[in-house]
Amino acid sequence: MWLRFLLMVVLAYLVGAITPAYLAAKLARGIDLRTFGTRNTGVSNLWHATDKKMSILLPVILFDFAKAWPVIWAAKFLGLGLWGEAAVAVAVVAGHNWPVYIRFHGGRGALSTLGIAVFMPLINGLAPWPVTVGVAIVLLGTFVIRNAPLGVALGIISLSVVSWIVREPTPLVWGYVGIALAMVACRLVQPRHDTSFSFPRLLINRLLFDRDIQDRQTWINRAYSQRASQQRKK
C-alpha cells in the first residue's frame, strides 16, 4: 500500500510539472515565459505573451484545469482512500508550482486547484460548496476589488475553511490546506527583484499582489526593460 502511495505521489508531481503555458509560448512565439512579463509560467503571463489568442490559450487552460483528474482517479481506483487522493492533489499543485522540467520555475496552480476542487467532490459524492465559495471570492477580488492575486489567494484559502465548515472528510480539508500552503510558499520564495522595500513590506506585497511591488504595470514594464537590457548586452 505504501509503495503504491509513494509511486502515485511521485507520478502526480511529474504530471503536475508539465507546463503547457511555457511550451505554448515557446512553440507559438519563441518566448521564454521565465524572462517575460511577470516571469510566471502560468496562463496569466501566457495571456499577455500571445496577445490573448484563444486558439493558444484554450488548450492550455483545459490541460491545467484537468491535469490532476487522471492521477486522482487512479488513486481512488487503487484503493488509496481519501488521504491518497488528497496527497496526490497536493503533489500535482506542487509539481505545477515547482516543475522539475524547467528548473522549478512554475506558475501558481490556480487553474489546477480549481480543477481539483471540482473533481474531488464529484467523484466522492459531495456537494461542491468549497469551490462554489472559492470561485465567488476570486470573481469578487478580480472584478470588484480589482486585485486578482488577492482574490485568488483568498479563494484558495477559503477551500479548506468552507470544507471544514460543511464537515467534509478530514483528508479533503487537509488536502486543501496543503494546496493553500503551496500557493503561499510559491509566492514568498521567489528570488527578490526589488530591493527598495523592507523585507516585511516585500512579504506583504507578495502575499497581497503576488509581486515585489504594488503597481502591476510598473512591475511588468520593469521585466520588459531588464529583458531588453540583457538582449543588448548579448
Secondary structure by P-SEA (a helix, b strand, c coil): caaaaaaaaaaaaaaaaccaaaaaaaaaccccccccccccccaaaaaaaacccaaaaaaaaaaaaccaaaaaaaaaaacccaaaaaaaaaaaaaaaacccccccccccaaaaaaaaaacccccccccaaaaaaaaaaaaaaacccccaaaaaaaaaaaaaaaaaaacccaaaaaaaaaaaaaaaaaacccccccccccaaaaaaaaaacccccccaaaaaaaaaaaaaaaaaac
